Amino acid sequence: MNSSQELFSDGNCNLEANFQYYLFPIIYSIVFILGLIGNVTALCLLTKQMKKSSPTYVYITNLAVVDIIYICTLPFRIHYHIKKNDWPFGDITCRITGTLYFANVYISVAFLSSICVDRYIAVVYPRKYIRMRSTHYSKIISALVWIFSLTVMLSLVFGGSLSTTFKNNMTACFENFDAETWSKRMAAYNIAVLLFGFVIPFTIIMIFYPLAAKKIAQLKGSVYREKALTMIRVILVISVFCFVPYHATHLLHFLARLRIIQNCAFSSFVYKFRRITMALVSLNSIFDPLIYYFATIHFKLNYSKQKRSIKQILHYDQENKLVKQDDNVVWQKMEI
């Protein structure tokens, strides 16, 4: 057995996916180049075009930071797969880069769901949202996400070796654990991240975004309507295309490693398909800048116009006449 194989059940079933040696380096190289350019550019645009007190700014800035951290781990993964899953950088580097690599998935989902709830409140309860903007709730939520994530990450980093060296001196990083490691150390971790890192956040996304989209679709004459709907569609596509396949195959692979699923042919298929979904989930770092674009584009449209305060927005139209203070008027003028 080498580092590119995993043993299944009683050790008579080897799980292999030789195409990964070409798939991962190609996909990760694309993500590294486009993702780095896109996310760094997004951070620059956010800094110049959005108010620092905006909850949207707080969440998508954190999302950009998460993506950049993840992208910085990709050169290590590219080298690892080019060498046919042989890790040459040592166990400590494996622990740090491997933990950051997988943490990106769950931290990204957490901030996407936070943006989701924020957008829902903004379009359904705009008056309440305006009052909430003056508080620091978005910063508190972001801090809690990071604290929880760092707690899990540090437990992995300091919990013991995450690399496995085989008889041929090839070393696997953050994969190919033996049955005992899966059942004792990795079981609790995988259950926690599947539940709190995907099931709960994804449920929030799938419930609140359609509700927000329905409200936005009812608005008439808003110059931001289509852009807001497009931003929602982008986030739904990222969630469904990048995260759902990865977590579905990860759950099946996890059950196989715990020997709950013991069919070798099915486990072999799951193992191969999981490698594909691991490549797909990395694409979220390319797609995320689209969220930043649609969240900030209305500022570009306003550069040639005189900006008005929230008080003016609530009380006066363009002719300085009193207007009806309905939710639609408030939402159309407020920051997306």
C-alpha positions as CSV (number, residue, x, y, z in Angstrom):
1,M,0.0,0.0,0.0
2,N,1.2,3.6,-0.8
3,S,0.0,7.0,0.2
4,S,-2.4,7.2,-2.8
5,Q,-4.5,4.2,-1.5
6,E,-6.8,3.7,1.4
7,L,-7.6,0.3,2.9
8,F,-11.3,-0.5,3.3
9,S,-12.9,-2.6,6.0
10,D,-10.9,-5.8,6.6
11,G,-8.0,-4.6,4.4
12,N,-8.9,-6.5,1.3
13,C,-10.3,-3.5,-0.6
14,N,-7.9,-0.8,-1.9
15,L,-9.4,2.5,-2.8
16,E,-7.6,4.3,-5.6
17,A,-8.1,7.3,-7.9
18,N,-5.1,7.8,-10.1
19,F,-6.7,10.6,-12.0
20,Q,-6.3,12.8,-8.9
21,Y,-2.6,13.3,-9.7
22,Y,-3.7,15.4,-12.7
23,L,-7.0,16.7,-11.6
24,F,-5.9,18.4,-8.4
25,P,-2.8,20.2,-9.7
26,I,-4.8,21.6,-12.7
27,I,-7.8,22.8,-10.6
28,Y,-5.8,24.1,-7.7
29,S,-3.5,26.0,-10.0
30,I,-6.5,27.7,-11.7
31,V,-8.0,28.5,-8.3
32,F,-4.7,29.8,-7.0
33,I,-4.3,32.3,-9.9
34,L,-7.9,33.4,-10.4
35,G,-8.9,33.1,-6.7
36,L,-5.9,35.2,-5.5
37,I,-6.5,37.9,-8.1
38,G,-10.2,37.9,-7.5
39,N,-10.1,38.0,-3.7
40,V,-7.3,40.5,-3.3
41,T,-9.1,42.8,-5.8
42,A,-12.4,42.3,-3.9
43,L,-10.7,43.3,-0.7
44,C,-9.5,46.5,-2.3
45,L,-12.9,47.3,-3.7
46,L,-14.6,46.6,-0.4
47,T,-12.2,48.9,1.4
48,K,-12.8,51.8,-1.0
49,Q,-16.5,51.3,-1.8
50,M,-18.3,50.0,1.2
51,K,-18.9,51.5,4.7
52,K,-16.9,49.7,7.3
53,S,-20.0,49.6,9.6
54,S,-22.1,47.7,7.2
55,P,-22.8,44.1,8.2
56,T,-22.4,43.1,4.6
57,Y,-18.9,44.5,4.6
58,V,-18.0,42.6,7.8
59,Y,-19.2,39.3,6.5
60,I,-17.8,39.4,2.9
61,T,-14.5,40.8,4.2
62,N,-14.2,37.8,6.5
63,L,-15.2,35.6,3.6
64,A,-12.4,37.1,1.4
65,V,-9.8,36.6,4.2
66,V,-10.9,33.0,4.5
67,D,-10.5,32.4,0.8
68,I,-7.0,34.0,0.7
69,I,-5.8,31.9,3.6
70,Y,-7.1,28.8,1.8
71,I,-5.5,29.8,-1.5
72,C,-2.1,30.1,0.3
73,T,-2.3,26.4,1.2
74,L,-2.8,25.3,-2.4
75,P,0.9,25.3,-3.5
76,F,1.5,22.7,-0.8
77,R,-1.4,20.6,-2.0
78,I,-0.3,21.0,-5.7
79,H,3.1,19.7,-4.9
80,Y,1.6,16.9,-2.8
81,H,-0.5,15.6,-5.6
82,I,2.2,16.0,-8.3
83,K,4.3,13.7,-6.2
84,K,1.5,11.2,-6.1
85,N,0.3,12.1,-2.6
86,D,3.7,12.0,-1.0
87,W,4.0,14.8,1.6
88,P,7.6,16.1,2.0
89,F,7.1,19.1,4.3
90,G,6.9,17.4,7.6
91,D,4.1,16.6,10.1
92,I,3.7,20.1,11.6
93,T,3.3,21.7,8.2
94,C,0.8,19.0,7.3
95,R,-1.3,19.7,10.5
96,I,-1.4,23.4,9.8
97,T,-2.0,23.5,6.1
98,G,-4.3,20.5,6.1
99,T,-6.4,22.0,8.9
100,L,-6.6,25.4,7.1
101,Y,-7.4,23.7,3.8
102,F,-10.5,21.9,5.2
103,A,-11.5,24.7,7.6
104,N,-12.1,26.9,4.5
105,V,-15.1,24.9,3.6
106,Y,-16.9,25.3,6.9
107,I,-15.9,28.8,7.7
108,S,-17.1,29.9,4.2
109,V,-20.4,28.2,4.6
110,A,-20.8,29.9,8.0
111,F,-20.3,33.4,6.6
112,L,-22.5,32.6,3.5
113,S,-25.3,31.7,5.9
114,S,-24.6,34.9,7.9
115,I,-24.9,37.0,4.8
116,C,-28.1,35.1,4.1
117,V,-29.7,36.0,7.4
118,D,-28.5,39.6,7.1
119,R,-30.0,39.9,3.6
120,Y,-33.3,38.4,4.8
121,I,-33.6,40.9,7.6
122,A,-32.6,43.8,5.3
123,V,-35.4,43.1,2.7
124,V,-38.1,41.8,5.0
125,Y,-37.6,44.0,8.0
126,P,-35.8,47.1,6.6
127,R,-36.7,49.4,9.5
128,K,-35.3,46.9,12.1
129,Y,-32.3,46.4,9.9
130,I,-31.5,50.1,9.9
131,R,-31.5,50.1,13.7
132,M,-29.4,47.0,13.8
133,R,-26.7,48.5,11.5
134,S,-25.7,50.8,14.4
135,T,-24.8,47.9,16.6
136,H,-21.9,45.5,16.4
137,Y,-23.8,42.3,16.1
138,S,-22.2,41.4,12.7
139,K,-18.7,41.7,14.3
140,I,-19.8,39.6,17.3
141,I,-21.1,36.9,15.0
142,S,-17.9,36.9,12.9
143,A,-15.8,36.7,16.1
144,L,-17.9,33.7,17.3
145,V,-17.4,32.0,14.0
146,W,-13.6,32.5,14.2
147,I,-13.4,31.4,17.8
148,F,-15.4,28.2,17.2
149,S,-13.4,27.5,14.1
150,L,-10.1,28.1,15.8
151,T,-11.0,25.9,18.7
152,V,-11.7,23.0,16.3
153,M,-8.6,23.7,14.2
154,L,-6.3,23.9,17.3
155,S,-7.7,20.7,18.6
156,L,-6.7,19.0,15.3
157,V,-3.3,20.7,15.1
158,F,-2.3,19.8,18.7
159,G,-4.2,16.5,18.9
160,G,-1.5,14.4,17.3
161,S,0.0,13.5,13.9
162,L,-2.1,14.0,10.8
163,S,0.3,12.3,8.5
164,T,0.8,8.6,7.8
165,T,4.1,7.1,6.6
166,F,4.1,3.8,4.8
167,K,6.6,1.1,4.2
168,N,7.8,2.6,0.9
169,N,8.6,5.8,2.8
170,M,5.7,7.7,1.1
171,T,3.8,10.0,3.5
172,A,0.1,10.8,3.2
173,C,-1.2,14.1,4.7
174,F,-4.6,14.5,6.3
175,E,-5.9,11.3,4.7
176,N,-5.5,7.5,4.7
177,F,-5.9,7.2,8.4
178,D,-6.1,3.7,9.9
179,A,-9.4,2.3,11.2
180,E,-8.6,3.1,14.9
181,T,-7.9,6.8,14.1
182,W,-11.2,7.1,12.1
183,S,-13.3,5.5,14.9
184,K,-11.7,7.4,17.8
185,R,-10.2,10.7,16.8
186,M,-11.8,11.6,13.5
187,A,-15.3,10.4,14.2
188,A,-16.3,13.1,16.6
189,Y,-14.6,15.8,14.4
190,N,-16.5,14.6,11.3
191,I,-19.8,14.5,13.0
192,A,-19.3,18.0,14.4
193,V,-18.3,19.6,11.1
194,L,-21.0,17.9,9.1
195,L,-23.7,19.0,11.6
196,F,-22.5,22.5,12.5
197,G,-20.4,23.2,9.4
198,F,-22.9,22.1,6.8
199,V,-26.3,20.8,7.8
200,I,-27.3,23.8,10.0
201,P,-25.8,26.6,7.8
202,F,-27.0,25.0,4.5
203,T,-30.6,24.7,6.0
204,I,-30.4,28.4,6.9
205,I,-29.3,29.3,3.3
206,M,-32.0,27.1,1.7
207,I,-34.8,28.6,3.8
208,F,-33.9,32.3,4.1
209,Y,-32.6,33.1,0.7
210,P,-35.8,32.0,-1.2
211,L,-37.8,34.1,1.3
212,A,-35.6,37.1,0.7
213,A,-35.7,36.5,-3.1
214,K,-39.5,36.4,-2.9
215,K,-39.7,39.7,-1.1
216,I,-37.2,41.3,-3.5
217,A,-39.1,40.0,-6.6
218,Q,-42.2,41.8,-5.3
219,L,-40.5,45.2,-5.4
220,K,-41.3,47.5,-8.3
221,G,-39.0,50.0,-9.9
222,S,-35.9,49.3,-7.8
223,V,-32.6,49.7,-9.6
224,Y,-31.1,47.2,-7.3
225,R,-33.7,44.5,-7.6
226,E,-32.1,42.4,-10.4
227,K,-28.6,42.8,-8.9
228,A,-29.9,41.7,-5.4
229,L,-31.6,38.7,-7.0
230,T,-28.5,37.8,-9.0
231,M,-26.4,37.9,-5.8
232,I,-28.8,35.5,-4.2
233,R,-28.7,33.2,-7.2
234,V,-24.8,33.2,-7.1
235,I,-24.8,32.2,-3.5
236,L,-27.3,29.4,-4.1
237,V,-25.3,28.1,-7.0
238,I,-22.1,28.2,-4.9
239,S,-23.8,26.3,-2.1
240,V,-25.4,23.7,-4.4
241,F,-22.6,23.2,-6.9
242,C,-19.6,23.4,-4.6
243,F,-20.6,22.3,-1.1
244,V,-23.5,19.8,-1.5
245,P,-21.7,17.2,-3.6
246,Y,-18.6,17.5,-1.4
247,H,-20.5,16.9,1.9
248,A,-22.7,14.2,0.4
249,T,-19.7,12.1,-0.7
250,H,-17.8,13.0,2.5
251,L,-20.7,11.6,4.6
252,L,-20.7,8.3,2.5
253,H,-16.9,8.1,2.7
254,F,-17.1,8.7,6.5
255,L,-19.6,5.9,6.9
256,A,-17.4,3.6,4.9
257,R,-14.4,4.4,7.0
258,L,-16.4,3.5,10.1
259,R,-17.4,0.2,8.4
260,I,-21.0,1.0,8.4
261,I,-20.9,0.7,4.6
262,Q,-18.9,-2.4,3.7
263,N,-19.5,-2.8,0.0
264,C,-16.1,-2.5,-1.7
265,A,-17.4,-1.5,-5.1
266,F,-19.6,1.2,-3.8
267,S,-16.9,2.5,-1.5
268,S,-14.5,2.6,-4.4
269,F,-17.0,4.7,-6.4
270,V,-17.5,7.1,-3.5
271,Y,-13.8,7.5,-3.0
272,K,-13.3,8.4,-6.6
273,F,-16.2,10.8,-6.7
274,R,-15.1,12.4,-3.5
275,R,-11.8,13.3,-5.1
276,I,-13.8,15.1,-7.8
277,T,-16.0,16.9,-5.3
278,M,-12.9,18.0,-3.4
279,A,-11.7,19.7,-6.6
280,L,-15.2,21.3,-7.1
281,V,-15.4,22.7,-3.5
282,S,-12.2,24.6,-4.1
283,L,-13.9,26.6,-6.9
284,N,-15.9,28.5,-4.4
285,S,-12.8,30.7,-3.9
286,I,-13.2,31.8,-7.5
287,F,-16.9,32.3,-7.3
288,D,-17.0,34.3,-4.0
289,P,-15.7,37.5,-5.6
290,L,-18.9,37.6,-7.6
291,I,-20.7,38.1,-4.3
292,Y,-18.5,41.0,-3.6
293,Y,-19.2,42.5,-7.0
294,F,-23.0,42.3,-6.7
295,A,-22.8,43.6,-3.1
296,T,-20.9,46.7,-4.1
297,I,-22.0,47.5,-7.6
298,H,-24.7,49.9,-6.5
299,F,-22.0,52.2,-5.1
300,K,-20.5,52.5,-8.5
301,L,-23.8,53.5,-9.9
302,N,-24.1,56.2,-7.3
303,Y,-20.7,57.9,-7.9
304,S,-22.3,60.4,-10.3
305,K,-25.2,61.1,-8.0
306,Q,-25.4,63.1,-4.8
307,K,-25.7,60.7,-1.9
308,R,-28.5,61.3,0.6
309,S,-28.6,60.3,4.3
310,I,-30.9,57.6,5.7
311,K,-33.0,60.4,7.2
312,Q,-33.4,62.0,3.8
313,I,-34.2,58.7,2.2
314,L,-37.0,57.9,4.7
315,H,-38.7,61.3,4.5
316,Y,-38.1,62.9,1.1
317,D,-38.3,62.1,-2.6
318,Q,-36.2,63.7,-5.3
319,E,-38.4,66.8,-5.2
320,N,-38.1,67.1,-1.4
321,K,-41.7,66.2,-0.9
322,L,-42.8,63.9,1.9
323,V,-43.3,60.3,0.7
324,K,-44.9,57.3,2.2
325,Q,-42.5,55.4,4.5
326,D,-43.3,51.9,3.4
327,D,-40.8,49.1,3.5
328,N,-40.2,49.1,-0.3
329,V,-39.0,52.7,-0.3
330,V,-36.7,52.0,2.6
331,W,-35.2,48.9,1.1
332,Q,-34.7,50.4,-2.4
333,K,-32.5,53.1,-1.0
334,M,-30.6,51.3,1.7
335,E,-27.3,49.7,1.3
336,I,-27.3,46.2,-0.1
